[in-house]
Amino acid sequence: MSRSILVVLHQEHSTPGRVGRLLRERGFHLDIRRPPLGCALPETMEHHAGAVIFGGPMSANDPDPWIRRQTDWIGTVLAAEKPFLGLCLGAQMLSNLLGGRVCAHPAGHAEIGYYAISPTEDGHAFSSEIGAHWPSHVYHWHREGFDVPPGATTLAKGEMFENQAFRVGAKAFGLQFHPEVTYAMMCRWTVRAHERMAMPGARARHEHLQGWYLHDRSVERWLDAFLDGWIGRSDGVARGRTAS
């Protein structure tokens, strides 16, 4: 298996956070591309074991040509039957590609901070598959949500934005939330984009920091198990849980 994961980021200073760290610990090299800054995506997945598209401040519905190109490019990963993970914007692009809608909350609400999610029946089955329970609360930073596209399986739901996680086939996943977020990333986001916390439904900054102490350990345990089920470990890397 290839040792390289294609990582798509959308801003100059964005990082893959905890997802990147856990993939490196599994023996993978991260091939980081930033399409809004002119980085091209590969024509095939021949040299990559999988792909992750992270979030960003833009919308999956924006008219920028690179948005359409990147959304269509996800089809390259799916056609190659390689593992794909879309986080927030990446999940919304996956939904758009497969015929789902991406749109704002009808009341203009946003999920900014920690919010509860609940696994569906299929989500509980997925927990058994990877050997880890879903976290009760996860970190969000979005004002648009996605439909679960035709042919996909809903894994988790929320109250404000109903669709929180879905699966397409065996190895393609879309998550509305941000399991990659570290404490340092959270501090950065809540300072640099502090105006977002004034939106209806958003949590105050102190609730973000408090939520990290309450919920982050269970998010990391779940993510560690999820990545084992999604991509496994590169050859020669022993199985073992990371410390929280």
N, C-alpha and C positions, 0 to 999 in steps of 0.2 A: 504494500500500500504506500502511496505517496506520503511524504512527511510534511507536506505543505498545506495550509488552510488559507483560502482566499478570504481576506477580511476587508470589508467595504465600510469606510468611514466617510463622513460628510463635511467635516470642518478641519481646518489646518491643525488645531491643537487637540482634537478629539483622540481618545485612546480606547482600546478594547477592554479596559478595566479588568475585572475579575475573570471574565470569559477568556480574555487573552492570557492571563496568568495561568489559569487551569489548563488551557490547551498547550501552553509551553511545558507545563509540568508533565503533560502526557507525552511529550517528545515531539510535538509538532512545531514546525517553523511557520510563522505568520507572514504571509505575503500581503502587505497592507496597500490598498489602493484608495484614492480619494477622487472619484469621478467628477464632483463639482469643480475640482481644481485642475482638471485636465488629464487625470490618470485613466488610461484605457483598461477595460476589463478583457480578460482572455477570450479568445474565440472558441476555445474548447476547455474542458475540465481535465484534459489528459494528464496534466502535471499537478493537480490538486486533489486532495482527499475529500474536501468539502468546502462549503462557503458560508460565511456569516455576513449578513447586512445589518448594520446597527441603525440607530435612530439619528435624528437631526431636526433642526428647526423648520425645515421646509415641509410642504405637503406632498403626499403621493399624487395629488391631483394637479399640481403646479404645471404650467405649460412649458417649462424649460425642457429643451430637447433631451438633456442628459437623463431627466426623470423617466421619460418614455423608453430611452435606450436601456437604462438600468433595469426597469421593470421587465422589459422583454428579455433581457439577458438572463433573468432568473430561469426562464424556460430552458436555457442551455444546461443549467445545473440539474433541473428535473429530468430532462431528456437523457442525461448521462447517468441518471439514477445515483447521483452522489448526495451525501447528506447536505441539507440546506437548513439554515436557521435564520429567521427574520425577527428582529427585535424592534418593536414600535414601528418606525417608518418602514423597516424591512418587512414586517408582517403585513403592513398595509399595502405595500407593493405586491407582495405575494397574493393577497386577496384580490387586488385589482387585476392582476394577470389572469387569475382563474375565474373572473366574472363576478366577483363580489364588489360591493360599494365601499367607499371610504368617505365619511362625511362627519360634520360637526354634530355635537349633541344638540337636540332640538331646542333646549333651553339655554344653550350657550355655555354649559358647564364644562369644566376641565378637571382631569385627574392629575394633580400635582402633589406628590407626597405618597404616603402609604395608604392603601385601601385593601379591603378584604376581597378575597376571591374564594370560589367554591368549585371543587371539581365536579364534573358531570359523572354519570355512570361510566362512560368511556374513560373519563379522567381517572376514576378510581382503578379501572383496569390497567391504565398506564402506570399508575403508582406501583401496582404489583409487578409490572413488567420491569421497572427500573429499580425496585426495592427501596423506594423512598416516598414519604407522604408529601403532598403539596404543602407549601407554606400557607399559613392562614392569611397573611398580609404580604403584599409585594409593592415595590416602588414604581410609581408612574410619573410620567412627565409628558402629557399629551392633551390636546383639545379636540382631536378627531378620533373616531373609532372605525372599526371595519366590520363588514359582514363576514360570517364564515362562508366561504365560497362553495358553490355546488361541488359535491363529491368529497368534501373535506369532513373531518370528524371534529366536533366541538369537545374540547378537553376541560375547559374551565370557564366560569362565568363570574360576572361582577354585578353590582347593583346600579351604578351610575352609567357605565358602559358595559352592556351585557356580555359581549364577546371578548374574552380575555386570552384564550389559547386554542389553537386548532392544529390538526395534523393532516397532512396530505400523503397518503401512502405510508411507507415504513419509515422514511428518513427526512421528510420535509415538515418543518414546524414554524408556526407563526405565534409569537408572544406579544401581547400589547404592552407588557411591563418590562422593567429593566433589571434583570438579575445580575447584570454586569457591574452595577454601580457600587463603587467603594465609598468609604466615608469621605475621603478626599474629593472624589468626584461630586458627591452630594454637596459638600461645602462650596465647591466652585460654582455649581449650577445655581444654588440658592442665592449666591452673591451676584453673579454675572447676569442672571435672568430673574432678578428679584421681582420685577414687575409682574411676572406670570402668577405669583402667589396672591395677587389681588383679583384674579379671575374667579367667577362664581364656582364654588365647589372645591377650590384649591385649599391646601393645608398651609397654615402659617409655618415659618421657617423652624421655629422651635419644635413643632410637631414632626418635621422631617428628621431632625437630629434625635429626638426621643424615640421615634419609630425605628431608627437604625438599631438602637440598643435593644429594643423589644423584639425585633423580627429578623435582623440580618443573619443570625446564626442558622435559623431554619431555612432561610433562602439559600445560603451557601451550601448547606447539606443537600438540599434538593438539586441545586445546580450541578454539584459534583456528580451525583447519581445520574442526572439527566445527560450530562456529557458522556458518561460511560456508555449509556444506552444509545446515544446519538452517533458518536464517532469512535468510542473506545479509546485505545491507547496505541501510540505508534510502536512498531516492533522494538522489543528490548526494554520497554519501560514497564516496571513491575506495577501490579495493581495495589492501590492503597489510598485511603482517604486523606485529604488534605486537612491540615489543622485550621480551625476556625479562628 
